[in-house]
């Protein structure tokens, strides 16, 4: 055996040496700072089987002949090639960083690096150059517009809000759409949890990803389709986002870099309020009226709701004055050092963000230590630990919560002054607010909301990991990897005594703790062999992922000692404990074959055993086959303007059982607090199903990659079709079954789409470099089937009657609600009061499709311009074809606070005046002013007349159709200008180099169809997208960042 | 070096899958149980079956208490004009059959309480559960007509049973329940899990008999023979003997969870209803000592004044909040922190017996039972006869038993005694036409002011169980409020 093996080795080396003339040595460094680039690939193009990678100090040795061409590739850097002249045996190759890195190595599933050209599926990477233009404290925000087909929406309450990320459309009806996040090979938690906004309010605690320090990220790769993610089996359905963190680099001595930035968030997109009419109804002021249909402002003396004598004149910008500038400061230090044996990196950051809402802020500290040791030539040991601690005080209450200040400003009569509300509490401890009520009202004083009904949360997170990379033989490598992600959350929420909307006047306090641990262990063995024109890779491995959640939450009612907000100071305490465990065992293998570096085949197979599935359906397999064909290298006479052309083809099957819980399988009796000390036993609300199996997705993908004019123009296109079937969801059932819903496995969804990426170096000479990148995507979603008896599935909704539905032969993101009754000519059919009315179908329902939520098209544009020491970066993102329903707009219309409601008010007032003067009653008078309306009456006779605005808007605001907006937009997303100080500036100082950037993000909309709110606003990061409800005003951010390296 | 290999093999070992035998343990529910005792289920069934605040608010306060002119909502809502409120009718249906958050469905729990009692071979718990389930299902069918009964909770698309067949089964279920209770044996009782009778077999037996009387009279117009049969079957059986036998729910005076608190108090805090004019005027005209117990003096002038039901919504004064200071709010007996609400009380049992006697179904003396009923209804709210107050009331000519309009007298007194339990009063008005109300000032735009005979089916049930709903409609008539249920023929 040994004999055979050494013979084999001999053969192997002799293959390499066949054409060798001599060896050349060299070093590959970064052209900008001279730092070595370990791992850069070097090959002799004329010698097909030659090639090596630079070692940790950037050095390499390569067999060459005089005249042969050497090509150097490194991820994130421009390709470099030169001809060997024979003048020197040592080459110093300086690579320039390339923002639009095209050819190189990308990190694929399970952390395996592969040459991009070998891939039969689409991936897109964002490297640290782009990430370094750091204009946001949440790196997820940076991804928008960067990657074709990636759709990001957030709950829009500032930098800490949760994001919903959707890759290639929604594939699961009710399960999570969130892609899997993998950091340095280990799966981490990205689940935003149950705590997002709802119609009744709620608090967005931010997704766990927002705690990650963007400065620690080296690169991000988005694996979009199942072809790329099949190796993750049942975890890979929604795509995978692979994050590689920065490692220590080989540098002499300690390398320290410091950066600080200050960002100012300023709200700029406010509701369009009217400033002509004050409180009242039908043009008449009454003290505690809740409408803004009062008299026109006339500067007359006037007694307001507090009994103060003032003049009756417009009150401007209450909402604008309530919010403040949110100031975020962050400081970051990175220390790294490295020898050929050991590389070390430590980073720490401190971050403090004040919300635009008064009395609300978040602080975060992070520490990240990363070490790579080369134990010997064969074994490399990497370990890392990251610690994050975050404290948030008073995150905003969202949606329809009376404590959401935005809700108040939409409904508060326009003549109420903000300063009249600053004194929010009376001597008896009750609220002073504009509707005069102290109990049983949903009209909260916003200052009570932010000062007394507060919340606080603490999140600690530790991510640790280690891997051992062992090159058993030159062609045989193994990796073992262990990773842990532990998150602990403590949350407190206070609702003060006498809070106006509470059904009982006592204080309520909730305190909850939860911890989540994800541990994963991987083992991979891979072999690589070359035979003449063929190269083979075969890998196999096993993995185990454990996920466990423990929680305890207590709610206390009725304080004993005032102002002592600890749970034991409450008279009545109810506690709930939560326990959840799941395990996923897997075996997987991949096979890669390449022929002459022009044809690549990749096959993967994985089998999962999931503990959340019933015994009979526990084992499931997933596979993919991917083909990449470099056609430009296949024929010699390929047109010369085409440097490179590639075709990709991929077929894959992946799965998903993420939405399952134990309650899906078992009929569970749950104990709960009962009546007069007598415990209750509760029955399940959702009918269990003990035969449930995972959802599956069968995906096809075809792509081309073409590079023209010496790489000046690069084009990449993909088309895909993903069929997801056996959907796991809880289908509503008639309540006479005892359940509201029943777990079922049914239905299929098809997502089809196109993704295009175009990159171009428009100018590339001397000191001037201008790159443009455009990415665009189109996705079409279709529900092929739900289940036999279920044509409609309601996925979310709001109290205003709008819902998000999936319908067979339609889409899975339909906005459904009421619309106007019109005749065949499109004219309103008016009711007995001459108002437009709601259309009803034969069953009396008003459920009509008003649009769909997800956009059809998304386009991103990135520009970067480098001139000497300046670099300018700007980006735009856009989407087209989606719709959004606004509850805020509906509320503001019905109470008359919004500017569009003033149309016709003057005319109506004059008409009424004349009517009274002439002594007509309402039935006989024909109004001479108001809102002109025309349509037909129920008999089809044409009607054209004036309507009282208050009645008109009261009717229209209740018809969902009038509150649905096109969510298309074009946004000027980012602008940054960086100046790198020339080295001579610091010649006599200890500073190596330094830069300063000024940047702005979310700068404005070039196109926007929504009124007074951002088109990407969403109520939650869950399924009920497309419904806006009192969203916080959109902010524009400006910042300065200083970076110093010593 | 050696250690790195140790570490290597340790991690390698952790990745080895293969074994899935611990998966059942990992996936077993940790915060719920797979088996249980019936007690906790029965507790839910009686507590929710007695109508907690949400159900009380919709079914009683908005709907039945307005129909029966116990209370009037400020602002003259459409329900007060006998117009349908489909959302509310759906809510009541859906929350009776299936759980929604804190809304625990009493029908579902009563059913499970029977099943689990049977599994535990406890005939007493089973019997009590059967009787209680019959009580709940009678209310449900009286509200809607034909409803899912025999297949409810058993099939994915339960069929609707006719009201007649449901009534026949209710009678046999109660009789089966009584039989089970009579099984001798040392069986564990519900004890304090029975929030109504503390596990007393005797009291549940009495309740079963009174419930049979309620059922027997409900069907008197449509099936007098069956009615007679029922009364024959309970002859000599134990009945309620005093207000101690009342089937009632005691509410938690201190809990901050409003589902445990007196539902009348919880909803009275909203301060948007006043006592009806009809109720106040009736009490006044009879010089009823309950006037000051049922109502509070008006804030404005200390007068006892009721708010008229069914006012014209075009009348602008009704939108002025100060207007309502002129009218009485609910009296002390209803809004106590430690209050009770009645499911079936002693007075009602006496009025049932009086009516049965009047109709010749029994040989009892209707006049005597009528007076006893009034006395029990007064005593229930603490009116004493120590100074002859009750006698004085009874001796008024208008109150004195009068054979020619005795049914109206009995039902009117029952109406007064059922105050704030509009549902039962509504069923009795549909059956007997009493008490007689004045024509509403405004007759609404939908049903032309005709008095509601039922609630319409749930939207969700119509959508998700369409064929069975359609079958019921084909049998019963349009799914409208004006459609009469089987027993409603007069």
Interface residues (C-beta under 8 A of the other chain):
Chain A: X375 X376 X379 X381 X439 X440 X466 X468 X470 X480 X481 X482 X503 X504 X506 X508 X521 X522 X523 X541 X542 X543 X544 X557 X558 X571 X572 X574 X577 X578 X579 X580 X581 X582 X583 X585 X586 X587 X609 X611 X612 X615 X618 X619 X662 X663 X665 X666 X667 X668 X669 X670 X671 X673 X674 X675 X676 X677 X678 X679 X680 X681 X682 X683 X685 X732 X733 X734 X735 X736 X737 X738 X739 X740 X742 X789 X843 X845
Chain B: X1 X4 X7 X8 X11 X12 X14 X15 X16 X17 X18 X19 X20 X22 X23 X24 X26 X27 X28 X29 X30 X31 X32 X33 X34 X35 X36 X37 X39 X40 X41 X43 X44 X47 X93 X94 X95 X96 X97 X98 X99 X100 X104 X105 X107 X108 X109 X111 X112 X147 X148 X152 X153 X155 X156 X157 X158 X192 X193 X195 X250 X252 X254 X255 X256 X257 X258 X260 X266 X269 X270 X271 X458 X459 X460 X461 X462 X464 X465
